[in-house]
């Protein structure tokens, strides 16, 4: 996606117009314009020059992000795609530089002569500068100056027009009875206020010329009509006074609307200033992230510490960080240890201990010790830069719900102008005065507000996205933020998601008089030469207890079975039950202990010496601390939780029972997760949570892919949502935040629509014949100025939302399965009894051959039970199922 800065937009009609014209450019596949950040994201095979020309033809300014030459006319044209001009330099960047990245400001050096890492660092600095410039609140100071100047002139104008006329406030003697002089003074004050607020007229009439009227057009027409009519009345009054017609003079005196023209402009400026300040606050989270980016780093060069700017740090450079300093780039600790506060990136306030070999991230705070690190990621590749990019990209995209407001905004202003014209004509035809009819038409123009409609969705998305980023929950697009809250089924990968992903020693069961420490010591001695993943659990446990390392001779490993060796002249063996039977006698009671541990989802390892069983050590991939609580919270929210795993049925069900999930799907091969997700999607909206490379297809297939932040880059790239803290409790938190954001958008849209539905008829005077209600144009302008402010303020309430608070979770009960559904489900399931399966490889083989059949949706195979439960999506003969399995050299005894 190419991102652009768009200038000159004032309301939703403007953004809708820009989006429409750019979408029509040949080669553009999608375009999304954000009124909130004045940015535009464009996808497709199209040059920046074409896009910029289209925007300018519509009456607005545009420039490619990365270009410093931001003018309203032909901004950025002439620069190469992928290279912005140098600030303060006429030389161009080399064609090898990346899209949107200009060379270092003020430098004439070619980007191609720089190292790759140096270029990346400069790009990141430029990117941060671009975003800071984009989000900088330039509107409020300008609006403030305009407002002060307008008020200075408005106060005497209101004194003359309303204070004296309505309440009899005194005037200078020279003006007493001189109505023409009073009119001229009002004309001058109003003209001055119109000049101060000329932006409304320039933007409004430019939009009208380009046949794309906007909010400024409504203000300009309303204020302009008041001014033009009042000027005509002033000339008519002057003529009446010259003719000595005192009655006509007094009548004309009450027809002045100079104060309305001035008040409309001033009140709209008040509203725009409040809106600009509130909009600025919606991007606080993104601004906060940008401020975290370090500007300097202390690197080690030729054995000496040198402070350099952040863009000079390259990959593999050594840098040092002292207590109280921010880590400048991503790296690996090569010397020292410390506690590092990572709350800036993950939202986790508890510092994380770092030592040699641990990874550190840019913008995190070194709290206690001295660290020497090697840079691994610099510039735009750092975790912080990627987070900023994700949050910015999400702001540049549009949520599906915004399309409703966009469609309305596209026709809103022309419709309002038409209503105003009809209103004036209708009152004139009903024999009302020109002044009365004009006042009703002006009221319609100034009370109508397309801005509230246009801001309803993006401000809530920006605040919600910022709230998520603050807590380490990163939504990649506005679509993912909206859709996450609609999740009905959450599919959890077991390893690394529900469990820690690393085997831990869970049970020590010494037998036949062996002590616990002796059992662990002998197991440690044997397993230290093993490369099996389960061996690491025993090694870690022994090292934590400080057990000394013993040497083993004649070491042998039997793949898939166990280990053997000689310890102080005695034969020592360890492994599974089948292997250990050849080294020691196993009683029925000892075997039952093994069965119990296996039923709990643990892997029992037997150890024997000289024919005597020493004991059993159980190892398991244990649940994360928050897994059970996270599953419970999801269920309370009315979400069905499914666990996917490649483990056998018994282990999977044991882990599933511990976690409390609703359904366990076992025996899922790495390439089978995507098909399982596809079948779950038929039952509702699915969110897939995973962390591995083999989860990427499933994450892509699911309605919402959620990647654990500690997972692989491939999984993170495939996901719609990234959990930086790698905590499962962030899944229900993300769903809560999404639901709260969507609720806020609905509230904003409701108020934006209802405001216009009530306001426009009232302004048109529809209730005047019945109740005598009519709306002064000044009050219409006040209502218009407050509408957008109210919408933005409502969105800011999201900053107070407690996403980890469970008390307000809706306890939606799962729909009960009807008898008919049960009957249908049973007819679509068949259980096959199979002889000859001996291990997990047999399970996988049978599963693969059955799922190769087009009518088979899923096959759950258990070699221990000798069964295959086949879920079907169509009719298939039993003979076909039987032949498929027996072709793999297994015997099928029955099919039920």
BELVENJO-V157713 format. One record per residue. OMEGA is omega in whole degrees, 0 to 359 (NA if undefined). Layout:
OMEGA, OMEGA
//
This chain:
173, 181, 183, 169, 179, 180, 175, 179, 180, 182, 183, 179, 178, 182, 178, 179, 180, 181, 183, 183, 180, 179, 181, 179, 180, 179, 180, 179, 176, 179, 180, 183, 179, 177, 183, 183, 182, 181, 180, 175, 183, 176, 179, 180, 184, 181, 177, 181, 179, 181, 182, 179, 181, 180, 181, 178, 179, 176, 181, 178, 179, 173, 178, 177, 184, 178, 180, 184, 186, 177, 182, 181, 178, 180, 177, 181, 181, 178, 180, 174, 180, 177, 177, 178, 181, 177, 179, 181, 181, 183, 182, 176, 177, 182, 180, 182, 186, 181, 174, 183, 175, 177, 185, 184, 176, 183, 177, 183, 179, 179, 183, 181, 182, 175, 182, 181, 178, 178, 180, 180, 180, 179, 180, 178, 178, 181, 180, 179, 179, 183, 179, 179, 182, 185, 181, 182, 178, 186, 187, 180, 180, 179, 182, 179, 179, 182, 180, 180, 180, 181, 179, 180, 184, 184, 177, 178, 180, 177, 181, 190, 185, 181, 181, 186, 186, 186, 174, 179, 185, 178, 173, 186, 183, 181, 181, 178, 180, 186, 179, 179, 178, 179, 180, 179, 177, 179, 182, 179, 182, 179, 180, 179, 179, 178, 179, 183, 184, 181, 179, 183, 180, 181, 183, 182, 174, 177, 180, 179, 180, 181, 177, 183, 182, 181, 179, 177, 179, 180, 181, 179, 181, 180, 180, 179, 178, 182, 182, 181, 181, 178, 177, 180, 180, 178, 179, 179, 179, 179, 180, 181, 179, 179, 177, 180, 185, 180, 180, 179, 181, 179, 180, 182, 181, 180, 179, 174, 178, 182, 178, 180, 181, 181, 178, 182, 182, 181, 178, 177, 176, 180, 180, 179, 178, 180, 181, 179, 180, 178, 178, 180, 180, 180, 181, 183, 181, 177, 179, 178, 182, 180, 180, 185, 181, 180, 183, 176, 176, 183, 178, 179, 182, 177, 181, 178, 182, 176, 181, 175, 189, 182, 179, 179, 180, 177, 181, 173, 174, 177, 181, 180, 180, 179, 180, 180, 175, 176, 189, 182, 176, 180, 178, 180, 177, 180, 176, 177, 183, 170, 184, 178, 183, 185, 180, 183, 188, 184, 181, 186, 182, 180, 181, 179, 180, 176, 184, 178, 180, 179, 174, 184, 178, 176, 174, 189, 175, 190, 192, 188, 178, 179, 168, 187, 174, 183, 178, 179, 180, 175, 185, 179, 181, 180, 180, 180, 180, 177, 178, 180, 180, 182, 179, 179, 180, 179, 182, 179, 182, 175, 179, 182, 181, 183, 178, 179, 180, 180, 179, 182, 182, 182, 189, 186, 176, 179, 180, 178, 179, 179, 180, 180, 179, 180, 180, 181, 182, 180, 177, 179, 179, 173, 174, 181, 179, 180, 180, 182, 181, 179, 179, 179, 179, 179, 178, 182, 189, 180, 184, 186, 176, 182, 182, 178, 183, 182, 186, 183, 186, 181, 179, 179, 181, 180, 179, 179, 178, 177, 178, 181, 180, 181, 176, 178, 188, 174, 184, 182, 175, 179, 181, 178, 179, 188, 183, 181, 181, 183, 177, 180, 174, 177, 183, 170, 184, 188, 178, 180, 174, 180, 183, 180, 178, 180, 177, 175, 185, 184, 171, 182, 179, 182, 174, 174, 179, 177, 181, 183, 179, 179, 181, 180, 181, 177, 178, 180, 183, 188, 185, 178, 182, 176, 181, 180, 181, 181, 182, 180, 180, 179, 180, 181, 181, 181, 177, 180, 179, 180, 182, 182, 179, 181, 178, 175, 180, 183, 177, 176, 177, 186, 177, 183, 183, 184, 177, 179, 180, 180, 181, 177, 181, 180, 181, 182, 177, 180, 182, 186, 182, 181, 187, 178, 180, 181, 180, 178, 182, 179, 179, 180, 180, 178, 179, 176, 178, 180, 180, 179, 180, 179, 177, 178, 181, 178, 180, 177, 182, 177, 182, 177, 180, 175, 181, 179, 181, 181, 182, 174, 180, 179, 180, 171, 191, 178, 169, 184, 186, 187, 183, 180, 180, 179, 180, 180, 178, 180, 177, 180, 178, 183, 178, 184, 182, 177, 178, 179, 175, 180, 175, 187, 186, 179, 182, 181, 178, 178, 179, 179, 178, 182, 179, 182, 181, 184, 177, 175, 185, 176, 181, 178, 182, 182, 182, 183, 182, 180, 177, 178, 180, 180, 178, 182, 176, 183, 180, 180, 189, 169, 180, 179, 181, 182, 187, 177, 182, 177, 187, 179, 180, 178, 179, 182, 185, 176, 176, 176, 182, 182, 173, 187, 180, 183, 183, 178, 181, 179, 180, 178, 184, 187, 174, 187, 182, 178, 186, 184, 181, 178, 180, 178, 178, 178, 176, 178, 179, 179, 177, 181, 179, 180, 179, 179, 180, 177, 179, 178, 179, 178, 181, 179, 179, 183, 179, 180, 185, 178, 181, 180, 180, 188, 185, 177, 179, 180, 181, 179, 183, 181, 184, 180, 184, 187, 181, 180, 171, 186, 175, 180, 180, 179, 175, 179, 179, 180, 179, 183, 182, 186, 180, 179, 180, 180, 181, 179, 177, 178, 181, 176, 178, 178, 180, 185, 179, 188, 178, 179, 187, 188, 184, 178, 178, 182, 181, 179, 176, 178, 180, 181, 180, 179, 180, 179, 179, 181, 180, 181, 181, 180, 180, 178, 176, 179, 181, 174, 187, 175, 174, 178, 187, 186, 180, 177, 177, 177, 183, 181, 180, 180, 183, 182, 180, 183, 174, 178, 184, 181, 183, 179, 181, 176, 178, 189, 177, 179, 179, 180, 182, 183, 171, 177, 187, 175, 187, 172, 179, 182, 177, 181, 178, 181, 180, 178, 183, 181, 181, 181, 183, 174, 178, 177, 172, 183, 177, 183, 179, 175, 182, NA
//
